[in-house]
Amino acid sequence: MKFVDEFREPEVIRRTAEEIRRLADPNRHYRIMEVCGGHTHAIYRFGLKDLLPSNIDLIHGPGCPVCVLPMGRIDDGLSIAEQPNVIFAAFGDMMRVPGTRGSPLEHQARGMDVRIVYSPSDALKMAQANPDKHVMFFAIGFETTAPSTALTLMRAKAQDIHNFSVFCNHVTIIPAIRAILDSPDMRLDAFIGPGHVSTVIGCRPYEWIAKSENKPVAVSGFEPLDILQSIVMVLRQLRANEAKIENQYKRVVPWEGNHAALRAMADVFELRPYFEWRGLGFISQSALRIRDGYAEWDAEQRFEVPGVRVTDPKAAQCGEVLKGVLKPHQCRLFGNECTPENPIGALMVSSEGSCAAYFNYEHRKTAMVTRIASVA
Amino acid sequence: MSLASGNAAADNPRRIRFREPQIEMAHGAGGQASRRLIEGLFAPLLFKSSSEPLGDAAHLDFGGTRIAITTDSFVVKPLSFPGGSIGELAVNGTVNDLAVSGAKAEAMVVTYVLEAGLPTPVLEGEVCAMADAARRAGVTIVGGDTKVVEHGKADFMYITTTGIGRPLPDLKVDPRSVRPGDKILLSGPVGDHGVTILLARGELDFEADLRSDTRSVLPFVEALAKAAGQGVRWMRDPTRGGVATSLNELARDCELGIVLQEEAIPLHDAVRGACELLGLDPLHIANEGQFLAVVAAEQANAGLDALHHTPGGEGAQIIGEAREQSAGAVVVSTRYGGSRVIDMLVGDPLPRIC
C-alpha cells in the first residue's frame, strides 16, 4: 500500500533504530514528548518502544482532543440532546467518553438519538435529510478538524439550513504546549511535533519553542519510520547543541501551513478568552468559539446550556499523566478502577489516549515480563 | 421467560456476578462485555455445568446418540450487502457454530421477527437466500415461527436460527487440550465482512471492491479433521469481535499465550486501507466465513495443506502458535521486532477521526 509500506520496511526501520542507539549518549537520559495522541497510538501499536534504548523516554503529550475535554462539556452537549427532536452527532472518538451520567453510547442505549458521523459535513447532510429534527454536531479536535467544522458552518449559512448547530469544543495546540513548558515539574529535552495539526498551521508557530525554550522540534508523520526518523532528528540536534524546527513530514506538511484552511477558521471562529482543559486547568486563548455572525448555528447560543463544572474524581491523576509527569501505569487508578471498559478519565477511552494505548498494547506485556522475570 | 424463578439461582446465589445496572449495546458486541453477561448471569442461572469453557455449540448425549445444538440471532443493517444478505448469514452462522464445535449441521428451525410494513419481495428474497444457503451447506430447514412487531420496533427483520448437528467422528475440540508449540491456522483474509458492512451502510464516502466472506466453513473443518484428526485441538469462526476476540478467549481458556506473526496474517489491501483510514484494527473486525484452528505442531503442515486444497482455502496460513509465556494474552509480534498485546474488543469497533 503506497504511503504506508515504504514507511514500515523492516530493514530501514532496523537501520534507523540502530542510528538512534548510536546517537544517544549512554550517559544521558532523554525525555522526548510526542505531542499528538496519534503518535502515542502508533508508538504502542507498532511496539516502537521495544526498538529504543532504555535511556530514551517517550513522554505522552496533551494532543488527544477527547482526553483534554472536561467532563462538564460532555454533560452540556448531552443535555442539549436531551431536548425533544435533537440528534446528537459526533465522531466515533467521542462515543465512549464518559459524562457524569454516562457516555453518548450509554445515552443512546437509553433512547437518545446519537449518531456517529465521519465528518461535520455528514452531520449537515443528516440535517437536510431530517428537516423535522435538529442535528447538533458535537465538534472536537485541534486545528486538524476545526477547518472542516468551519467550512460546514459556512455551508449551513450559505444554504440557509437552520435545523443544524455546532457545539464547539475545538482547541488549539500551541497554548497547550506552552502550558506544559511553563509547568514547574516538567523537564523535557525535545518534542515530536504533531503531524496532522501542522498540515493546517504549518511549522512556523513552533519556532518559539526552539528560540526561547531552546528545545528541538521535529514535526512527524505517523508511520513507524516517520517517528523513528523524527527521534533521529532531535537527537542529532541535541548532540550538536542546536534547537530548531525540522519538518520530517514534508510529504504532507507545508512549512507555511494551509492558507485556505486557516482563513476558513478565522472567518468562523474566534479565540475564547480562556477554556478549561482536563488535567491542565484553565488555559487562556486556547480554544475556539463560533463568531457572532454564525450565532444561529452555535449550539451554546441557541440552547440553554447548564455549563456546570464537573471535577474529576480526586483519585484520578489524569492531569499528571497528560503533562507527562506520571506514566499511565503510575496513576493510582490505572488498571484497577480505571480500564478501557470502565474508564474514569478520558485518557483511558480514546485509543489515542495514553492510558488506553498503554493498557491495550503494553500493560499486560509488562505484567507478563515481570512475572516471567520473577519466575526466573 | 423468567430468569429469577429458576432453581439454579437458589442453589448458587453467589455465582451471579453480573452487576451492571442495565444492558448496553456493548453487551451484544461479542467482546468483554458480552462475556461478562454470559458468564456472570446466563451461565450461573441457566447452564448446568458452567465450569466448562463456553463453546460455539453444546454437545449432548441421548443414551449413546450424540447431537450438537446451537442457536444464533441475526440483526444486520443493511439487510443485503455485496457478497450476501441477512438470510444467508442466518444459515451460515449457525452451520458454522456447529462446524467449529466439530459437528455437521443436519436440521434447522427458523424464527422470523418481522416489522409491519416490510415489503414482501424483501422477505421473499431473504427466504430464497436461506433456501440456497441451506442447500449449499447440506442442512434441512424443518420448521419455524413468525412474529410481527409494530412498524418502527425492528430494523425490517430479525432472524434466529437453531441448528442440530451430528458430531464428526474422531474430532474432540477443547481449549484446555491446547499445548505450547501448537500452531494457529487461519483459513483466509480477515475483516472482509465487517468492512463490507461498514461500507454498505453508505455513511462513508469511499468505495472498495470488497465482498462479505459469508459461507459455510464446514468443508474446512472436514478437510482439517481428515488431515490432522486427533491433532485438532480447538476451532472457532471469528465473527463479532474478530480474530483478536476469539484468540483472547482461547488464551484465557487454555491459560497459555498466543503469539501471532503480524506479516503472516492474510489481509486484503482494501480492508487494510479502510482500517488504516478509520483507525480500526483488522483483527477486531467481524468475519462470517473464516475459520481459526489450533493444531498440534506435527500435524500443522498437513492441516494447512488440506485447507489449501479445499475450495476457498487457498489463502490459509499458519499465523502463530501457543506458548507458555504471556499466559492468558494474545501478543502480535511486528515485522521489525516490536510487539504489542491485542485485547478483546471493547464494545463495537468505533472509527477514529480526530
Interface residues (C-beta under 8 A of the other chain):
Chain A: M1 V4 R8 P10 I13 R14 A17 H41 Y44 R45 F46 G47 L48 K49 D50 L51 P65 V66 F91 G92 D93 M95 R96 L105 E106 Q108 A109 R110 I116 V117 Y118 S119 D122 I140 G141 F142 T144 T145 P224 P340 E341 S350 S351 E352 N360 Y361 E362 H363 R364 K365 M368 I372
Chain B: Q22 I23 E24 M25 A26 Q32 A33 E203 L204 D205 G257 D269 R272 G273 E276 G279 Q325 S326 A327 G328 A329 V331 S333 T334 R335 Y336 G337 G338 S339 R340 V341 I342 D343 V346 G347 L350 P351 R352 I353 C354
